[in-house]
Amino acid sequence: MGTFHLPSFASMSVLLLGLCFLALLPEFAAGITRHYTFNIKYHNVTRLCHTRNIISVNGQFPGPSLVAREGDRVLIKVTNHVSNNVTIHWHGVRQVTSGWADGPAYVTQCPIQTGQSYTYNFTITGQRGTLLWHAHISWLRSTLYGPIIILPKRNESYPFQKPHKEIPILFGEWFNVDPEAIISQALQTGAGPNVSDAYTINGLPGPLYNCSSKDTYKLKVKPGKTYLLRLINAALNDELFFSIANHTLTVVEADAVYVKPFDTDKLLITPGQTANVLLRTKPYFPNATFFMQARPYFSGMGTIDNSTTAGILEYKHPSNHSISSKKLQLYKPTLPSINDTSFAVNFTRKFRSLASVKYPANVPQIVDRKFFFTVGLGSNPCPKNTTCQGPNGTKFSASVNNVSFVLPSTAILQSYFFGQNNGVYTTDFPVKPPMPFNYTGTPPNNTNVSNGTRTVLLPFNTSVELVMQDTSILGAESHPLHLHGFNFFVVGLGFGNYDPEKDPMNFNLVDPMERNTIGVPAGGWVAIRFFTDNPGEQL
């Protein structure tokens, strides 16, 4: 997925803001209050023999873990000690009645300015598993990110084997130059941004990159044990394949929702997605080490960092005497090819909700409102007296239903709540494409998109079906999209143009996967359903 597609994410973020303000208070499960302090600071980090003064939390890269139990209230005081405006998004947290604590700059909050503090205050409701936090303004999330670990309530257990140990595995990107300069130049020229210089595992690129052999993540395990790996894709925009050589992983959770367990030797994880997997180590010391590798899945036509990050899985010798890893055979995994869309879709189809009595799948069976969104690339004319580097001298622009999101200068949530819209946003977002065409066939000649801060308002407790259709305009490709404040059920997906008569006959309305982030397949479509059950608290 090209890195110039952020407006697609932003458009989805604001479509349902009208849900956030009805005065209804759920009864939260009893929990404790946990306090965290996040100091946004500069500190020097060296990777690939390049030292950069990066922006981080508490001088850590990746940032600290936020740990809570289901039902806990969490207060995070964020103080901004850098020159950039900052917000933090708690990606995937439902934010029931606390929409203003979600974090998207100018959508749910104004940014935290230099020298200022803001305390995020929310309760973990009906979720357990792994999520992530990251900055949600410009490209600061390239270094401002970390794991959210949600444990079950006290005296409750996992619906799978209790692991010997739990380990966060965060995938990220490293840039040798300031990412803020990269995105600023791209927005000015209209071209796709320069790509990263490396992918990382827990902040380390690994030995396959130049000047990086010492910057390698090593996972040390014991034979005959079960480990829970909390996988998080914190990369800016790139979907990643992942595998551990000669080992099978059992997927047990995704986006903080338990799933019917399934085994796989390789995974696909899109930006913002998480997955808990069980790693069962070999029953004996294997006299070998094993690469853990991640590299991109890319179906588009632009440029991408087509490199591979690697960590090393090492076994501790049971006799406690050390063996030099240089003397051990090193096994490498086989990952899918970079454009293996068939694997991507087939892997996505493996996810199923538990749909048990304790963990039901409350899929909307009857739909009140249906939406059809085309998702893809388009262009904007180049401003007069400037030179642009997009297609045919234009500027690249991502859009949903031909609308590219314009970030306002006043937070949308604030303007709605206080009844002071004054043109900050409109409520006329098109619920279907303005001009239907053969979405995955020959694209139209006119690729221009409109620009606006346009939203859809929905009543509380409405059942919604949303079909998102990829387009071939300026190239078909996969588009990961995240819905803030809600989980949704992935009831169907397929290739080609969505058929509203035939395709719903194959929808899974029994045990579809419940997620907060999904990839719209390259040259295909995905259908999701959800309830607008997250009102905002009235002050």
PyMOL commands that set and color helices and strands:
alter all, ss='L'
color gray80, all
select helices_A, chain A and resi 6-14+17-21+99-101+140-142+179-189+325-327+341-348+391-393+412-417+503-506
alter helices_A, ss='H'
color red, helices_A
select strands_A, chain A and resi 33-47+50-57+66-69+73-80+88-91+117-123+129-135+145-151+165-174+198-201+218-221+226-233+239-244+249-254+257-264+267-269+274-280+288-297+309-315+329-331+369-380+395-400+403-405+450-452+463-470+479-482+488-495+513-515+517-520+524-531
alter strands_A, ss='S'
color yellow, strands_A
deselect
rebuild
show_as cartoon
